[in-house]
Amino acid sequence: MSYEQPAPYPPAGPMPPARRTNGVGIAALVVGIIAILLSLIPIVGIIVAVVAVVLGIIGLVLKNRARGMAITGLILGAVALVVGVIVTIVAGVFVSEMDRQMNQENAIEYRATVSAGAATVSYGSVSGQSTAEFEGEWTESLNVTGFDIPSLMVSGDILGEDQELTCEIIVNGETVSSQSGTSTVSCSGSTID
């Protein structure tokens, strides 16, 4: 019985250098996660996302380091950057529109009619209310700056018979509210477009 010796293993070549932990890649991953969470806050989300992207790029450039966390941090940072830019643009448009609405001059016109006899109007806005008595047709104009809630109430004569009442509020040339009826009618609107 002959026993054959197994062939010797081939000589081992040089060992590849061991990959070391990538501290910058870990930092990119952590900051990328934070950037995703903060991406819905205008400007702040963008700043944190840029930091994540920069750390991710640095983590990829380092030699003999694990790259998985750096790549993930870079991707999370890039996504957070896109979301942050979109959120910041939307917030800017919203703030600009609100500023325009708050500083806009608005022309408010109140109109009321009564078919017969006398009626009373109570009209105004956030700044105050006024009353007046009228017969037939009544109008009043008011200019306000910014947001306001105009209101108009028309009350007929409780002793009058068959009174038809109408009210209408016009803001910047457009009717925002109108009503008709008997006894009492009311209208309200807003200066917001």
C-alpha positions in Angstrom: 0.0 0.0 0.0 1.5 3.2 -1.1 0.6 6.4 0.5 0.8 9.4 -1.7 1.5 12.7 -0.2 -0.8 15.5 -1.1 0.6 18.1 -3.3 1.9 21.0 -1.3 -0.2 24.2 -1.4 1.1 26.7 -3.8 3.2 29.4 -2.2 1.1 32.2 -0.8 1.5 35.5 -2.6 1.7 38.7 -0.8 -1.4 39.4 1.4 -3.5 42.3 0.3 -3.3 45.1 2.7 -6.1 44.8 5.3 -8.8 47.4 4.9 -8.9 49.7 7.9 -12.1 51.2 9.4 -13.1 54.3 7.6 -13.9 56.9 10.3 -14.8 59.5 7.7 -17.1 57.1 6.0 -18.9 56.4 9.3 -19.2 60.1 9.9 -20.6 60.5 6.4 -23.2 57.9 7.1 -24.2 59.4 10.4 -24.4 63.0 9.0 -26.3 61.6 6.0 -28.9 60.1 8.2 -29.2 63.4 10.1 -29.4 65.3 6.8 -32.3 63.1 5.7 -34.2 63.9 8.9 -33.4 67.6 8.7 -34.1 67.9 4.9 -37.6 69.2 5.6 -36.2 72.3 7.4 -35.4 75.0 4.9 -31.7 76.0 4.6 -30.6 73.8 7.6 -31.3 70.6 5.6 -29.1 71.9 2.8 -26.2 72.7 5.0 -26.2 69.3 6.8 -26.6 67.6 3.4 -23.6 69.3 1.9 -21.5 68.2 4.9 -22.7 64.6 4.4 -21.8 64.8 0.7 -18.3 66.2 1.4 -17.6 63.6 4.1 -18.8 60.9 1.7 -16.4 62.0 -1.0 -13.5 62.2 1.4 -14.4 58.7 2.7 -14.3 57.4 -0.9 -10.9 59.0 -1.7 -9.1 57.5 1.3 -7.0 54.5 0.3 -7.2 51.1 1.9 -10.4 52.0 3.7 -13.8 50.4 3.7 -16.1 52.3 1.3 -19.6 51.0 2.0 -20.5 53.5 4.7 -18.9 56.4 2.7 -21.0 55.5 -0.3 -24.2 55.3 1.7 -23.5 58.6 3.5 -22.8 60.2 0.1 -26.1 58.9 -1.3 -28.1 59.9 1.7 -26.5 63.4 1.6 -27.3 63.8 -2.1 -30.9 62.8 -1.6 -31.2 65.1 1.4 -29.6 67.9 -0.6 -32.2 67.6 -3.4 -35.1 67.4 -0.9 -33.7 70.4 1.1 -33.4 72.5 -2.1 -37.0 71.7 -3.1 -38.3 72.5 0.5 -36.3 75.7 0.6 -37.7 76.9 -2.8 -41.3 76.0 -1.8 -40.8 77.8 1.6 -39.4 80.9 -0.2 -42.3 81.1 -2.6 -44.8 80.7 0.3 -43.1 83.4 2.4 -43.0 85.7 -0.7 -46.7 85.2 -1.4 -47.7 85.8 2.2 -45.6 89.0 2.2 -47.4 90.1 -0.9 -50.8 89.3 0.5 -50.1 91.1 3.8 -48.9 94.3 2.0 -51.5 94.4 -0.8 -54.0 97.2 -0.9 -57.5 95.9 -1.1 -60.6 97.8 -2.2 -63.8 96.5 -0.4 -67.2 97.6 -1.6 -70.4 96.8 0.4 -73.8 96.8 -1.3 -77.3 96.2 0.1 -80.8 96.6 -1.2 -84.3 96.6 0.3 -87.4 96.2 -1.9 -89.7 98.4 0.2 -89.4 100.4 3.4 -86.3 100.9 5.5 -83.5 98.5 6.5 -80.4 98.6 8.7 -76.9 97.5 7.7 -74.1 96.5 10.0 -70.8 96.3 8.1 -67.1 96.4 8.7 -64.0 94.3 9.0 -61.4 93.2 11.6 -60.7 96.9 12.4 -64.3 97.7 13.4 -68.0 97.7 12.7 -70.5 100.5 11.7 -74.2 100.6 11.2 -76.5 102.7 9.0 -80.1 102.9 8.0 -81.2 103.1 4.3 -84.0 102.8 1.9 -83.7 101.3 -1.6 -80.0 100.8 -2.3 -76.9 101.4 -0.1 -73.2 101.2 -0.9 -70.0 101.9 1.0 -66.4 101.6 0.0 -63.3 100.9 2.1 -59.6 100.4 1.4 -57.6 98.1 3.6 -54.0 96.9 3.6 -53.3 93.2 4.0 -55.5 90.5 5.3 -59.1 91.4 6.3 -62.5 89.8 6.8 -65.2 92.1 5.6 -68.8 91.3 6.8 -72.2 92.8 6.0 -75.6 92.1 7.6 -78.8 93.6 6.4 -81.9 93.6 8.7 -85.3 94.5 7.4 -88.0 96.4 9.3 -89.7 93.9 11.6 -93.0 95.6 11.0 -92.5 95.8 7.2 -94.2 93.3 5.0 -92.8 91.5 1.9 -89.3 93.0 2.2 -86.7 91.5 -0.1 -83.2 92.1 1.1 -79.8 91.5 -0.6 -76.2 91.9 0.4 -73.0 91.8 -1.6 -69.3 92.2 -0.8 -66.9 93.0 -3.6 -63.2 92.7 -3.0 -60.9 94.2 -5.7 -63.7 94.2 -8.3 -64.8 90.6 -7.7 -67.9 89.5 -5.8 -66.8 87.3 -2.9 -70.2 86.9 -1.2 -73.8 87.7 -2.0 -77.1 86.7 -0.4 -80.8 87.5 -0.8 -83.8 86.7 1.4 -86.3 88.2 3.8 -86.0 89.5 7.3 -82.1 89.3 7.6 -79.3 88.4 5.2 -75.6 88.4 5.8 -72.4 88.2 3.7 -68.8 87.7 4.7 -65.6 87.3 2.7 -61.8 87.5 2.8 -59.2 89.7 1.1 -56.9 86.6 0.4 -56.8 85.7 -3.3 
